[in-house]
Amino acid sequence: MRMEFLRSDLSDISVYKPGPPLSELSRRFGFDLDSLVEVATNENPYQPLEEVREVMARAVLGVNRYPDINAPELGAALAGHLGVGVENLWCGAGSSELIRLIALAVGGPGREAVFGWPSFAMYPLCTRFAMMTPVTVPLTAGHGLDPDGILSAIGPDTVLVYVCNPNNPSGTYLASGDVVRLIEEVPERVLVVMDEAYHEYATASDYRGTVAEAAERPNLVTLRTFSKIYGMAAMRVGYAVGSPETLRQLRKVQSPFTVSSVGQAGATEALRHQDRIAERVAENARERDRIQRGLVDLEIPRIESQGNYIYFTVGLDSQQTAESFLRHGVRLRAYPGDWARVTVGTPEENDRFLAAAAEIGR
C-alpha cells in the first residue's frame, strides 16, 4: 500500500533503532545478563544523588497534575547557578528536544543547517525534520571540529549552525580562542547553537563554556542537560540559555508541559550539591585518563577526550569491533568505518573494557 499522505522527503530516514534487547544479546553471545557492562550511550554509571532521588520520590505524589509550564523553581535555581536571568532560560525535555525545536523554529524548504561531522546524530535528523538541507563539515585529521571549515560552509541559505563542544563522539573540543572567533565571525543572520551537553566533564585549561555570551547575543543559544553528569537521563531535563527575545520566539514551537514535575524537582535539588558533582567530575577525569593510558599501552589508537567517553579503533570494521566486545560482555557504540566509542563507567566496568580490549587488540 502506498502511503501518499507521508512526506516523500523523509523516505530515506529510518526510524531510530535502539540496540538489540539485552536478552537477545545474552543468548547470542553467551554472557550472563547481570554481568553485562553497558557503556554504549554516554550515561552516567551512577544513580542521581540520594537527596535527588528522595525529592523525586516525593514529587511522584503530584503526577496527577500537569507540571508548571514555566518551571519557576528550576529556573530560579539555574539562574543562580549560571549567573544569568530567569528570562535567559528555556527548559525542555532534554537538550535533544531543544535541538529539534530550534530546527523547527528556524527551518523550512530552501534553508540550510551547518555542522561538523561526525557529531551528534540528532543534528542531521532534526535538520531534515525541519525541511532544511544539512551541510556537513568533515572533522580535522585529529577528529576535531574545524572552525574555518564551518565558517566557509556558511552560505546565503544558511540559517543555523550546530556546534557540539566537546564533540560527541570524538571527545575533542574547541579551545577558547576558536569558540570566540566562531561566535564573532558567524553572520548575525545565522543562529549558532552551542551544544554543551558534556560541558561539566571538560577539564582542559583552555576549554570554556558560552553561557555568558548566549545571554547577550541574539544569534547564540547554549544548550546543556541534566542527563549526563547529574545522572538523570531518564528524566529528560535540559535547558537553553539565550537572549530573552530569541528564546521567546524559539519556544513558540514547543508543546506545553514537556518537562515533568518530577524531573523539575530532581534537577532543582541536584543543583544544590555542586561539591558532590565536582567529585563525580574528578572521578570521570581519573577513569577517562586511566582508560586512555591503558589503550596507549595496548597500542590501540584513541582520541584524547574531554567528555565521559573515548573514541578508539582496533583496526576492525566497527560492527566487528562491537561484536567482539559483546563476546566479552561489554556493549559499546559502533560508528561508520572502524571507529567505536566507549563510555567511561565505574572502575570495575572500565577494568572489564580494558581487559576485553587487551584480548581483541592483539
Secondary structure, DSSP 8 states (H G I E B T S, - for coil): ---TTS-GGGTT---------HHHHHHHHT--GGG-EE-SS---SS---HHHHHHHHHHGGGTTS---TT-HHHHHHHHHHHTS-GGGEEEESHHHHHHHHHHHHH--TT-EEEEEES--THHHHHHHHTT-EEEEEE--TTS---HHHHHHH--TTEEEEEEESS-TTT-----HHHHHHHHHHS-TTSEEEEE-TTGGG---TT----HHHHHH-TTEEEEEESSSTT--GGG--EEEE--HHHHHHHGGG--TT-S-HHHHHHHHHHTT-HHHHHHHHHHHHHHHHHHHHHHHHTT--EE--SSSEEEE--SS-HHHHHHHHHTTTEE-EE-SSS-EEEE---HHHHHHHHHHHHHHT-
